[in-house]
Every structure is written in C-alpha cells, then in structure tokens.
C-alpha cells in the first residue's frame, strides 16, 4: 500500500498548503465559527432509489437479496432481475419537476444554515458531472448536473453548500446480485455494479475470504472522485458515512483531508469533514452521531443526523413521518450538548418534496423564528438540562425523543465578564408554574444571583417579563397564552460578583 504523501501526489489538482497527510498535521485543524454557530443543516437523499420508492434507500442492494421484501416486490412489480435490474430505473429518475430555487426557499424558510446533498450514495450513481463514470446524472437519467444547480441555488440564498459521499460502501453494496441470476453478473454493467465484493458491514472486522478489504485500485478511484467533487463544487461540508472506518482507507483519508483543507484555505473558505466511528482522529474533523445524540456535553463541535422519516432516508411510498415535537426535541437536545443537527428529507424522483416533509420543515422554521436566539450561535451551559426524561445517547436512539413537562434544555451566551445569559427551553410548558433547579444552583455556586427572567413569545420574538422567585430552585409562572408546538424559551440573566 502506498504512503499518504504518495497518494496525495496522485490527485490531479494543486495540493500544497500547511496541512500534510498525517494525523499530527491534521490536528492543526480548527472547526470554523460559521459551523459552530449554524446549528441546523438540511440533508438530502435523492437518487435512482427514489424511483421504486420501496423499503428504503438500500433498495438497490436488497432487491438482489433473495427472500427479502424488496426482492419479492421487485419480482412482482418489475420482473426477473436478469431482465430488469437496478440500472433500468435510471431512465425514470428524471427530475422533470425539480426547481432548485424552490428547494432553496424551503430550506431557508426552515431556518437551515447549510445544505448537504448526497452526491453519490452506495449505489454508485453520481449526481454530478463525474469524469470517472458514465453512470452520472449529467449523462443519463436527468441529464443535468444536479450538484452544480443546487449549489448555485443554495449559495444564492446565503446558505452554505455541502456534499455527502458514500462511495466507500459501494465496494460491497451489490454483492448479493452476484449470488443470483441478475444483471449484476453482466460484464456490460461492471462499471456500475462493481466491484460487488463480499465484505462485513462492520468496517473493523478483520479481512478474510468472506470479508475482503478494498484494494488500491478502488481506493484510488474513491479518492479521485472525492477530489473532483471538491475541485468542481467547493463544498464547505464533506460528509462521509461509516465504512471509511475500514483500516484500508486510513492513508487515503489522510491524503483526502490534507487536500481538502488546503484547497479550502487556498480559496479563502472554511470547510468541515463529517465522519463516524473514529474514522478520523480526535481534533482532525467533526464527528457525527447517526439518528441519535450524545449522552452529555461534548468538547468541541459535533453533529447528529436524522431523517424526518423513521423508516427511510430516501423517498418511499409509505413513510412513517415523525411528529414535529420529536424533531424539535431531538434538535434542541443536540444543540444543548454543543452539536448541530443535520435533518434529512427524501424528494421524489421528479424532484418535488412531499407535502408532509415541507410541512415539517415549515413547522421547524416557525419555531426557530420565535426561539432562534436560544439556538443560533449558542454554546453549551454548565449542564445541558434537567427533567424526568433520561436519554441513553449514542447511535440509533431517535425514538427516545419524547419529552415531557418538566424536561428542560439549556444553552447560553456570556455577554459580560460578570454576567451570563442562560436560555432554558421548556418542553410542554403551556402554562402554570415550572421549577428549574440548575439556575438556582449555579447562582449559589457563583455567589451571585438571578437578575431577571423573561419569556420569549409571539411571532416577532418579543421578550416579556414573567413572575418568578428564586430559592433552592427557580420558580417561574408561565402564562397560558405562551403555548407553542413543543417548547417555550426563558432567558435567565445571572450576575456574579467580581473576583
């Protein structure tokens, strides 16, 4: 295997700068302030898998898994896999009703600060004008450079554009098709379905006959496609799924990160790499927790991602949509612990966003227009919250986000050396007295006091004084007129004596 420096030199674009392809050098990376302040991004899973719209975005793999619901559905609906394979959905991925400017309006209305499009999912179909494959949206299907068009629309709205790149998983994604009579075995389509190698979905499992690690040819192609995405579209977020944690990727990840950070700096931009499962060393990129949260406040920036649907990331016909309360609860919890939320939608194959998804995004935006001061550019307080609901934290815990009355999440801003502003986001506090222990404890520890308590309310986000008293706990009277879909916000000002 080549060394990271040799791998970096294979990229056909300038790669000079202060970052070298080593973990030691990459620890000089600093997360940009724009990202730490942004708090909310929109994730978009849109691809050929939205044509069958069945199961989830793993339909391309599962349709070849004998006995699976996708396999049976495919046989009944489209016929034998040797006659109608995944490639045959591509002509119906048309994007004929897609308006990228309308998408931009929807995302801006939702309160998002950045947008991340899945530029290539596990299925190997690229949504950009890719030099390394004929299987891309610029040549087949829509015959449009979807990445470029969306990037332009998003930036026209003053939002940050990013991409997600899942080609690592393509190494093994279509392997089930090699075990049945299917078009995966047809050499004419090897450049779409290959390598289709047997591998463990746990990237840390040791190599063996049933778990082949990626070879240098695949890894070099993986890197060159990623570098082209950077060079053509300058994405300020570059998101990876989990399988880059396979040890074979490490020298290529080092080359990628050095190239990306150097190119961003050369353009006067600040970029972010998202990763999972310790694929990057701490301090060299931004970790991501899929469909979950951290059990507590993390040092430094991090991200959680989730979908508006429990069952799928891509569009399917029978979505199980989350209630807005659950989405808001997840979002507020993540922000209270220092993270961002990347919230996914799944458009139809024609480029339209389902009405229920638009409705959820609008509801989120409505809440942020009132309560955004407690969210954007906030930082974790000394504790993230209190209340009866306990979350385990970690990956895939999204059904936990059902907060009750008494649950509170805190964020803060420090305005002056002897004063701090704490935001308490209260769940299901539609009226009556609420008890907050942590602000009173904090004031006592500081030898200071609570100076004021205000309620944020109304479409114009006006702060209103409310009745309160402080002792062992802070007791606040919430007027019944303050009802909101899931949560209301208090602004608590604490003062402490000079040292």
RASULNOR-V668365 format. One record per residue. N is the residue number from 1. OMEGA is omega as a letter, one per 20 degrees, with the letter a starting at -180 (999 if undefined). Layout:
n:N omega:OMEGA
n:N omega:OMEGA
This chain:
n:1 omega:a
n:2 omega:r
n:3 omega:a
n:4 omega:a
n:5 omega:r
n:6 omega:r
n:7 omega:r
n:8 omega:a
n:9 omega:r
n:10 omega:a
n:11 omega:a
n:12 omega:r
n:13 omega:r
n:14 omega:a
n:15 omega:r
n:16 omega:r
n:17 omega:a
n:18 omega:a
n:19 omega:r
n:20 omega:a
n:21 omega:r
n:22 omega:r
n:23 omega:r
n:24 omega:r
n:25 omega:a
n:26 omega:r
n:27 omega:r
n:28 omega:r
n:29 omega:r
n:30 omega:r
n:31 omega:a
n:32 omega:r
n:33 omega:a
n:34 omega:a
n:35 omega:r
n:36 omega:a
n:37 omega:a
n:38 omega:r
n:39 omega:a
n:40 omega:r
n:41 omega:r
n:42 omega:r
n:43 omega:a
n:44 omega:r
n:45 omega:a
n:46 omega:a
n:47 omega:a
n:48 omega:a
n:49 omega:r
n:50 omega:r
n:51 omega:r
n:52 omega:r
n:53 omega:a
n:54 omega:r
n:55 omega:r
n:56 omega:a
n:57 omega:r
n:58 omega:r
n:59 omega:a
n:60 omega:r
n:61 omega:a
n:62 omega:r
n:63 omega:r
n:64 omega:r
n:65 omega:a
n:66 omega:r
n:67 omega:r
n:68 omega:r
n:69 omega:r
n:70 omega:r
n:71 omega:a
n:72 omega:r
n:73 omega:a
n:74 omega:r
n:75 omega:a
n:76 omega:a
n:77 omega:a
n:78 omega:r
n:79 omega:a
n:80 omega:a
n:81 omega:r
n:82 omega:a
n:83 omega:r
n:84 omega:a
n:85 omega:a
n:86 omega:a
n:87 omega:a
n:88 omega:r
n:89 omega:a
n:90 omega:r
n:91 omega:a
n:92 omega:r
n:93 omega:a
n:94 omega:a
n:95 omega:a
n:96 omega:r
n:97 omega:a
n:98 omega:r
n:99 omega:a
n:100 omega:r
n:101 omega:r
n:102 omega:r
n:103 omega:a
n:104 omega:r
n:105 omega:a
n:106 omega:a
n:107 omega:r
n:108 omega:r
n:109 omega:r
n:110 omega:a
n:111 omega:r
n:112 omega:r
n:113 omega:r
n:114 omega:a
n:115 omega:a
n:116 omega:r
n:117 omega:r
n:118 omega:a
n:119 omega:r
n:120 omega:r
n:121 omega:a
n:122 omega:a
n:123 omega:r
n:124 omega:r
n:125 omega:a
n:126 omega:r
n:127 omega:r
n:128 omega:r
n:129 omega:a
n:130 omega:a
n:131 omega:a
n:132 omega:r
n:133 omega:r
n:134 omega:a
n:135 omega:r
n:136 omega:a
n:137 omega:r
n:138 omega:a
n:139 omega:a
n:140 omega:a
n:141 omega:a
n:142 omega:a
n:143 omega:r
n:144 omega:r
n:145 omega:a
n:146 omega:r
n:147 omega:a
n:148 omega:a
n:149 omega:a
n:150 omega:r
n:151 omega:a
n:152 omega:a
n:153 omega:a
n:154 omega:a
n:155 omega:r
n:156 omega:r
n:157 omega:a
n:158 omega:r
n:159 omega:r
n:160 omega:a
n:161 omega:r
n:162 omega:r
n:163 omega:r
n:164 omega:a
n:165 omega:a
n:166 omega:a
n:167 omega:r
n:168 omega:a
n:169 omega:a
n:170 omega:r
n:171 omega:a
n:172 omega:a
n:173 omega:a
n:174 omega:a
n:175 omega:r
n:176 omega:r
n:177 omega:r
n:178 omega:a
n:179 omega:r
n:180 omega:r
n:181 omega:a
n:182 omega:r
n:183 omega:r
n:184 omega:a
n:185 omega:a
n:186 omega:a
n:187 omega:r
n:188 omega:a
n:189 omega:r
n:190 omega:a
n:191 omega:r
n:192 omega:a
n:193 omega:a
n:194 omega:j
n:195 omega:r
n:196 omega:a
n:197 omega:r
n:198 omega:a
n:199 omega:r
n:200 omega:r
n:201 omega:r
n:202 omega:a
n:203 omega:a
n:204 omega:r
n:205 omega:a
n:206 omega:a
n:207 omega:r
n:208 omega:a
n:209 omega:r
n:210 omega:r
n:211 omega:a
n:212 omega:r
n:213 omega:r
n:214 omega:r
n:215 omega:a
n:216 omega:r
n:217 omega:r
n:218 omega:a
n:219 omega:r
n:220 omega:r
n:221 omega:r
n:222 omega:a
n:223 omega:a
n:224 omega:r
n:225 omega:r
n:226 omega:r
n:227 omega:r
n:228 omega:r
n:229 omega:r
n:230 omega:a
n:231 omega:a
n:232 omega:a
n:233 omega:r
n:234 omega:a
n:235 omega:a
n:236 omega:r
n:237 omega:r
n:238 omega:a
n:239 omega:r
n:240 omega:r
n:241 omega:a
n:242 omega:a
n:243 omega:r
n:244 omega:r
n:245 omega:r
n:246 omega:a
n:247 omega:a
n:248 omega:a
n:249 omega:a
n:250 omega:a
n:251 omega:r
n:252 omega:r
n:253 omega:r
n:254 omega:r
n:255 omega:r
n:256 omega:a
n:257 omega:r
n:258 omega:r
n:259 omega:a
n:260 omega:a
n:261 omega:r
n:262 omega:r
n:263 omega:r
n:264 omega:a
n:265 omega:a
n:266 omega:r
n:267 omega:a
n:268 omega:a
n:269 omega:r
n:270 omega:a
n:271 omega:a
n:272 omega:r
n:273 omega:r
n:274 omega:a
n:275 omega:r
n:276 omega:r
n:277 omega:r
n:278 omega:r
n:279 omega:r
n:280 omega:r
n:281 omega:a
n:282 omega:r
n:283 omega:a
n:284 omega:r
n:285 omega:a
n:286 omega:a
n:287 omega:a
n:288 omega:r
n:289 omega:a
n:290 omega:r
n:291 omega:a
n:292 omega:a
n:293 omega:r
n:294 omega:r
n:295 omega:a
n:296 omega:r
n:297 omega:r
n:298 omega:r
n:299 omega:a
n:300 omega:a
n:301 omega:r
n:302 omega:a
n:303 omega:r
n:304 omega:r
n:305 omega:r
n:306 omega:a
n:307 omega:r
n:308 omega:a
n:309 omega:r
n:310 omega:a
n:311 omega:a
n:312 omega:r
n:313 omega:r
n:314 omega:a
n:315 omega:r
n:316 omega:a
n:317 omega:a
n:318 omega:r
n:319 omega:r
n:320 omega:a
n:321 omega:r
n:322 omega:r
n:323 omega:r
n:324 omega:a
n:325 omega:a
n:326 omega:r
n:327 omega:r
n:328 omega:r
n:329 omega:r
n:330 omega:a
n:331 omega:a
n:332 omega:r
n:333 omega:a
n:334 omega:a
n:335 omega:a
n:336 omega:a
n:337 omega:r
n:338 omega:a
n:339 omega:r
n:340 omega:r
n:341 omega:r
n:342 omega:a
n:343 omega:a
n:344 omega:r
n:345 omega:r
n:346 omega:r
n:347 omega:r
n:348 omega:a
n:349 omega:r
n:350 omega:r
n:351 omega:r
n:352 omega:r
n:353 omega:a
n:354 omega:a
n:355 omega:a
n:356 omega:r
n:357 omega:r
n:358 omega:r
n:359 omega:r
n:360 omega:r
n:361 omega:r
n:362 omega:r
n:363 omega:r
n:364 omega:r
n:365 omega:r
n:366 omega:r
n:367 omega:a
n:368 omega:r
n:369 omega:r
n:370 omega:a
n:371 omega:a
n:372 omega:r
n:373 omega:r
n:374 omega:a
n:375 omega:a
n:376 omega:r
n:377 omega:r
n:378 omega:r
n:379 omega:r
n:380 omega:r
n:381 omega:a
n:382 omega:r
n:383 omega:a
n:384 omega:a
n:385 omega:r
n:386 omega:r
n:387 omega:a
n:388 omega:a
n:389 omega:r
n:390 omega:r
n:391 omega:r
n:392 omega:a
n:393 omega:a
n:394 omega:a
n:395 omega:r
n:396 omega:r
n:397 omega:a
n:398 omega:r
n:399 omega:r
n:400 omega:a
n:401 omega:r
n:402 omega:a
n:403 omega:a
n:404 omega:r
n:405 omega:a
n:406 omega:r
n:407 omega:a
n:408 omega:r
n:409 omega:a
n:410 omega:r
n:411 omega:a
n:412 omega:r
n:413 omega:r
n:414 omega:a
n:415 omega:a
n:416 omega:a
n:417 omega:a
n:418 omega:a
n:419 omega:r
n:420 omega:r
n:421 omega:a
n:422 omega:r
n:423 omega:r
n:424 omega:r
n:425 omega:a
n:426 omega:a
n:427 omega:r
n:428 omega:r
n:429 omega:a
n:430 omega:r
n:431 omega:r
n:432 omega:a
n:433 omega:r
n:434 omega:a
n:435 omega:r
n:436 omega:a
n:437 omega:a
n:438 omega:r
n:439 omega:r
n:440 omega:r
n:441 omega:r
n:442 omega:r
n:443 omega:r
n:444 omega:a
n:445 omega:a
n:446 omega:a
n:447 omega:a
n:448 omega:a
n:449 omega:r
n:450 omega:a
n:451 omega:a
n:452 omega:r
n:453 omega:a
n:454 omega:r
n:455 omega:r
n:456 omega:a
n:457 omega:r
n:458 omega:a
n:459 omega:a
n:460 omega:r
n:461 omega:a
n:462 omega:r
n:463 omega:a
n:464 omega:r
n:465 omega:r
n:466 omega:r
n:467 omega:r
n:468 omega:r
n:469 omega:a
n:470 omega:r
n:471 omega:r
n:472 omega:r
n:473 omega:r
n:474 omega:r
n:475 omega:a
n:476 omega:r
n:477 omega:r
n:478 omega:r
n:479 omega:a
n:480 omega:a
n:481 omega:a
n:482 omega:a
n:483 omega:r
n:484 omega:a
n:485 omega:a
n:486 omega:a
n:487 omega:r
n:488 omega:a
n:489 omega:r
n:490 omega:r
n:491 omega:a
n:492 omega:r
n:493 omega:r
n:494 omega:r
n:495 omega:r
n:496 omega:a
n:497 omega:r
n:498 omega:r
n:499 omega:999
